[in-house]
Amino acid sequence: MVLTCLGPSLLRMGRAIHTYTGLSLKDAKACMDNYPSVISTGITLLQAEALKAEIRLVGGDTIVIPANCSTRDIFVLPEKVG
């Protein structure tokens, strides 16, 4: 699962990431500082949907990436226009 958008309350967002992923508060803050970032891997679709719902409650957004796909396939960086 990739965090793609932060909500208005970073404290609530950090607590939600910490609670649902088991990351420390420091690691949850690092995910928020470096978004888009992977916040959870190897979880079931049901767990992913629950985490996504919690992130949306605090104003953020996520993308659920299937196990057979990589983040390189999702985030395509634009080429420099010269």
SVG drawing of the C-alpha trace seen along z (x, -y; Angstrom):
<svg xmlns="http://www.w3.org/2000/svg" viewBox="-14 -22 31 34">
<polyline fill="none" stroke="black" stroke-width="0.4" points="0.0,0.0 1.3,-3.4 0.5,-6.7 -0.3,-9.2 -1.9,-12.1 -1.6,-13.6 -4.5,-14.9 -4.8,-18.2 -3.8,-16.7 -0.4,-15.1 -0.7,-14.0 -3.9,-12.0 -2.4,-10.6 0.7,-9.5 -1.3,-7.8 -3.4,-6.0 -0.3,-4.7 1.2,-3.7 -1.9,-1.9 -2.7,0.1 0.8,0.9 2.7,1.4 5.4,-1.1 6.9,-3.2 5.8,-6.8 9.2,-7.8 8.8,-5.5 5.2,-6.7 6.5,-10.3 9.2,-9.3 6.6,-7.8 4.7,-11.0 7.8,-13.1 8.7,-11.1 5.4,-10.5 4.4,-8.9 5.8,-6.1 5.1,-2.4 3.4,-2.2 2.5,1.5 3.4,4.7 2.3,8.3 -1.2,7.6 -4.5,9.1 -7.0,7.2 -9.3,7.0 -6.6,5.5 -5.6,3.1 -9.2,1.9 -9.4,1.3 -6.2,-0.7 -7.3,-2.7 -10.6,-3.5 -8.8,-4.7 -6.4,-6.9 -9.3,-8.4 -11.1,-9.2 -8.1,-11.4 -8.1,-13.1 -5.4,-11.2 -5.4,-8.8 -3.6,-5.6 -3.2,-3.2 -3.4,0.5 -0.9,2.2 -1.4,5.9 1.4,8.3 2.3,9.0 3.0,5.4 5.7,3.0 5.7,-0.7 7.8,-1.3 4.8,-0.2 2.6,-2.7 4.7,-5.8 6.1,-6.8 8.3,-9.9 7.9,-12.4 10.9,-12.8 12.8,-16.1 11.7,-18.4 14.8,-19.9"/>
</svg>
